[in-house]
Amino acid sequence: MRIRINITSVLVDDQAKALAFYTDKLGFELKHDVPAGEARWLTLTAPGEPDGVELLLEPDANFGAPEFKSTLKSAGVPYTQFQVDDVQEAFNELREKGVEFTMEPTNAGPVSIVVLDDTCGNLIQLISEN
């Protein structure tokens, strides 16, 4: 058996706002936008990787998700992590775009990390290898 990740998700409080943030600020590209009842099956891929792992912008209205997200955010724990080539460069570029950070670039041994607020209820960690 060969198993791999094809979709991962981030819980968002507003799919339209999340779509704008993840595409306009972070540079993800729209893959699928399909009506699904009151929500949408809304997936993105990394820039230039249309066949790569999809990021599902999952509505957070069910099953205690808002409380889960709030607990993580209050504790300063990122919901997920994305890799970038250079954390400092990403920080500078995103700060220019108005993205808010809860942790500035930090050397953590073999990696550098930074944490941003995705405006949809999550902290997101960016990481690069040193």
MOGITA-V340008 format. One record per residue. RES is the residue in one small letter. OMEGA is omega in degrees with one decimal (* if undefined). Layout:
res: [RES	RES]
omega: [OMEGA	OMEGA]
This chain:
res: [m	r	i	r	i	n	i	t	s	v	l	v	d	d	q	a	k	a	l	a	f	y	t	d	k	l	g	f	e	l	k	h	d	v	p	a	g	e	a	r	w	l	t	l	t	a	p	g	e	p	d	g	v	e	l	l	l	e	p	d	a	n	f	g	a	p	e	f	k	s	t	l	k	s	a	g	v	p	y	t	q	f	q	v	d	d	v	q	e	a	f	n	e	l	r	e	k	g	v	e	f	t	m	e	p	t	n	a	g	p	v	s	i	v	v	l	d	d	t	c	g	n	l	i	q	l	i	s	e	n]
omega: [174.0	-179.0	178.7	177.6	175.5	175.5	169.9	-174.9	170.2	-179.5	-177.3	-179.1	179.9	-175.1	-179.5	178.7	178.9	178.8	179.3	-178.2	-174.7	177.2	-175.5	-176.7	-174.7	174.9	176.0	-179.4	-179.5	176.6	-179.1	173.3	-173.2	176.1	179.4	-176.0	179.2	-178.9	178.4	168.7	-168.5	-178.6	-179.3	172.0	177.0	-179.9	177.9	-179.6	-176.0	178.2	-178.7	177.4	179.6	174.4	179.0	174.4	-170.3	176.4	-175.3	-172.5	-172.4	165.4	175.5	-177.7	179.7	179.4	177.8	-179.4	-179.6	178.8	178.0	-176.5	179.0	178.9	-179.5	-177.1	177.3	178.6	179.2	-175.9	174.6	179.1	174.7	179.4	-176.1	-176.9	-178.6	177.7	178.0	178.4	-178.9	-178.9	-177.8	177.1	176.0	179.9	177.9	178.6	179.1	-178.1	174.8	174.5	178.1	-179.4	-175.8	175.2	179.7	179.6	-176.8	-179.7	168.8	-177.2	173.1	-179.1	-179.7	176.1	-175.8	-179.9	-177.8	176.1	-176.2	163.7	-178.8	179.0	171.6	-175.0	170.4	177.4	177.2	*]
